[in-house]
Amino acid sequence: MTHYDYLEQYLLTHVSYSKRTVKAYRSDLRQMKMNHVEWSVKSLQTYFDQLIQQYKPATAMRRYHALMALGNELVQAKRLKANPMKQVRPIIHQQIQQCEHHPLEEVIQTIRQINHPTYRLFFELISQTGLRFMEARLLSIEDIQFATLTLLVRHGKGRRLRTVPLGERLAYKLQAFLEGRTTGLVFRSVRGQAINEQQARDMLRQQSLAIRGRSLHPHDLRVSFATYLYHSGNCKLLEIQRLLGHSSSRTTEGYILSQETKLQHIINALSA
């Protein structure tokens, strides 16, 4: 079995990746295979040098992080002694974040108007803990410690475990929602399975469009959480990195958006 075959099988059976992530990673593998890229530093470096010339920086950076994660899996499976991606020169795109900012307080108020109690609490949890969509979807009741107001995240990327704090009010809502259940998934369908991924995303999008006229996606909640901690909570970058489960602070930096558009106003004044 080749490395490509192994990774294809891994992606199809790895439950903590969303369908979108699996689709993107499989596309990355197909591109590598088409370009006859080997899992060696020289071959990968040549491949990324070509990517920078052909694609937008965001596309090249996303593929860089995807192959870094897949290379780590090959090491975990003992198919490689070391991840060659760690020696490939990183792709650095210096830019000022001008993305649309969704203030966390407004986001939470929007979420609290979702009628469906399961989806409402599901997105409240993400917006107040910074969990990834799949981390919250696969969260077990056993991993919530109500006595210490913490929860253990078992399904993080790169098989990294982490413990995150839980707000008192949110913990109370979770206890009431569980209605005495002590085992199994926190958020489940009527059949006892994990909630439907697409239905959850659609619920958030439709609610945000109806109330704010702007579409919200689960990832926006993590970005709003990180931005709030940095600007309003005065948290250090390392603290936010650990809460979000990032392996690199560079990834965390990309989550923190400017709350104002002063730079754009200044540039506009110069060009007047």
Buried (B, 14 or more C-beta within 10 A) or exposed (E): EEBBEBBBEBBEEBEBBBEEBBEBBBEBBEBBEEEEBEBEBEBBBBBBEEBBEEEEBEEBBBBBBBBBBBBBBBBEEEBBEEBBBEEBEEBEEEEEBEEEBBBBEBBBEBBEEBEEEBBBBBBBBBBBBBBBBBBBBBBBBEBBEBEEEBBBBBBBBEEEEBBBEBEEEBBEBBEEBBEEEEEEBBBBEEEEEBBEBEEBBEBBBEBBEEBBEEEBBBEBBBBBBBBBBBBEEEBEBEBBBBBBBBBEBBBBBBBBBBEEEEEEEEEEEEEE
